Amino acid sequence: MSVAKTERLLDLLAALLHTERPLTADQLQERIPGYPEDKDSFKRAFERDKKDLRDMGVPLRIEAVPGRVPAEDGYRIDPSEYYLPDPGLDADELAAIHLATSAVRLEGGDAAAGLRKLGAPLQGETTSTIATLPSAPHLSTVFDAVAAHRRLTFTYNGKSRSVDPFRLQHRRGRWYLQGHDHGAGEARAFRLDRIEDPLTAGEPGSAEVDLDPAENPLTLDGWALGDEEPVLARVRIAAPQARVAVAQVGDDVPAEWGDDGSVVLTLPVRRPEGFRSFVLGFLDDAEVLAPPELRDDLVAWLSSMVGEEPG
Amino acid sequence: MARPSATDRIGRILAIVPWIAEHGSPLITDVCARFDLTPDELMDDLAVVPMVGLHPYTPDSLIELIIDDDRVSIEYGNFFERPLRLSKDEALVILAAAKASVPAAGHDPEGPLSRALAKVAGVLGVDLDDDLEVVLEEPPGDEVPVLQAAVESREAVELGYFSHARNEHTVRVVEPLRLFHAEGAWYLDAHCRTTDADRRFRVDRITDIRPTGEHFERTLDGAPAEAFTPDEDLPRATLELERGGAWVAEQYPVEERVDLGDGRLRVTLAVSATPWLERLLLRLGPDARVVDGPDELRQAGPRAARRLLERYGPGDTIGRL
């Protein structure tokens, strides 16, 4: 970019930040050095500049200029919308943020621009990246919607949804949105990578959020999903995969360890299909002990597969 | 982002100018360190600043930037008092990284990371307890810190490992080179002395770790591939999937995909080891059929089903495992 354009954009920003009254395009053409005199050329240059400012996140306001007849629109920037309030970070806090962003990356994201604004050092102690969080369509829009209580509309599983979001969550390598789904009349979770376009976000405050996230945990285990009353299932996992299984189901599931290194888990199963997939994932190392109906379900499933053996 | 450099330089200037003003007359070397610039790059960025100001652009309405030997200051006309607010993307990158790092920093609510997070969330208007959760699942034991220490001290360790693909337990001595989290699991890249090859291990399948006290010199050559890249030599299986099994094409790297209509698909997959395919077929049940591939793979599903059924067969005794 030419020095002239850098200077012109900075002059434009300074003018818009330090004016009480909105400035019309004509006034800006007169005042800002470097704009072409020809009307059409000016218009094109000004449109590009406005787009550049907006792409940078500058909150450009378009307002009617007071007292003009006929009415005319002008531009200005409200300093309170533009200026980042000073978070008052101490040196050790700035260093901690810098270290965190070097350890955990967001796919396709760059922390430098944000760190610079916070005054965090871009040099200093770093670590090799230890985790990369995946990107997802609409990730930052959804995050903003949660923070600013914006109602979201989008299509999911072929249905159009109107959702008041209350949490964005990264679990098991994916991003999930939790919110009150107006169509379903209850809290639901949505995988961001399955949200279909177009997604639109309402005005700040358009979402009514009165759900307590603590009472609406995100359930990802196939056997725990659904609205059925849970059935307590006991499954034994043999030693080679016992620890893997315990890690997978988490601390809330009762685990009885045997002397041989095996473990018996007691799972509240709401969805037999999900339970079946969980058990079969351990191949020969898992056995359903109880209840009989889940044992029978598994036997029926396996029997149906045996019949299909080719040749 | 047609012209990334256009807004990049302005973005830097809009952060550097308020910082200089706030810090009086900081050393140029400090500004450079803070913003990760060389002195030449910094001077390039600042060159335009003294020409910026307000109408009518007389000397007293321009930014007065003074460079005096090794210091820089803004004497007058600081028209950019504070940096621009963070964009949605900039805010998320930082908050997600910080949230994910809190467990590693020991969950200390008085620690610098927690304090920083609370302050930043405050100015961004985010309720950090409720709005955002970033979980990097860890195995229940202390494998992650133990392996991280081994990577840092370059100490070889003996690993008990359950190979998911081969469905077998092995013990081997490895040189741990890198520990990282991706797609919901922790992985260890290590040089396996037993096979004299670089291997990737899923930490939640490591059954035990024994220190050897031996140190090694090897370093990681370049960045290893992040994702599973199928080996050319691996056998392939072609599956016909009913509508209910179409998720396979989403979840696994399928090499060929033919739409058969009515939501049915034909896909070809690289099979790293037979137990991996058995697991997939057992979960899919009637929703999948192997239609092409070596005999061993074509019969993998029914054979595995029969093997597992023996445990539940007529007159079975619960708990034969």
Interface residues (C-beta under 8 A of the other chain):
Chain A: M1 V3 K5 T6 E7 L9 L10 D11 L13 A14 A15 L17 H18 R31 I32 P33 D52 D55 M56 G57 V58 P59 P79 E81 Y82 Y83 L84 P85 D86 P87 G88 L89 D90 D92 E93 L94 A95 A96 I97 L99 A100 T101 A103 V104 R105 L106 G109 D110 A111 A112 A113 G114 L115 R116 K117 L118 G119 P121 L122 Q123 G124 S128 T129 I130 A131 T132 L133 P134 L139 S140 T141 F143 D144 V146 A147 A148 F166 R167 L168 Q169 H170 R171 R172 G173 R174 P213 L218 R236 A238 P240 Q241 R243 V244 V246 A247 Q248 D251 S262 R276 S277 L280 G281 L283 D284 D285 A286 E287 V288 L289 A290 R295 L298 V299 W301 L302 S303 S304 M305 V306 G307 E308 E309 P310
Chain B: M1 R3 S5 A6 T7 R9 I10 G11 R12 I13 L14 A15 I16 W19 A33 R34 F35 D36 A47 V48 V49 M51 V52 G53 L54 H55 Y57 F79 F80 E81 R82 P83 L84 R85 L86 S87 K88 D89 E90 A91 L92 V93 I94 A96 A97 A98 A100 S101 A104 A105 G111 P112 L113 R115 A116 L117 K119 V120 G122 V123 L124 G125 V126 D127 D129 D130 D131 L132 E133 V134 V135 L136 E137 P139 P140 G141 F162 N167 H169 R178 L179 F180 H181 A182 E183 G184 A185 D204 R205 T207 E226 P275 E278 R279 L281 L282 R283 G285 P286 R289 R298 Q299 G301 P302 R303 A304 A305 R306 R307 L308 L309 R311 Y312 I318 G319 R320 L321
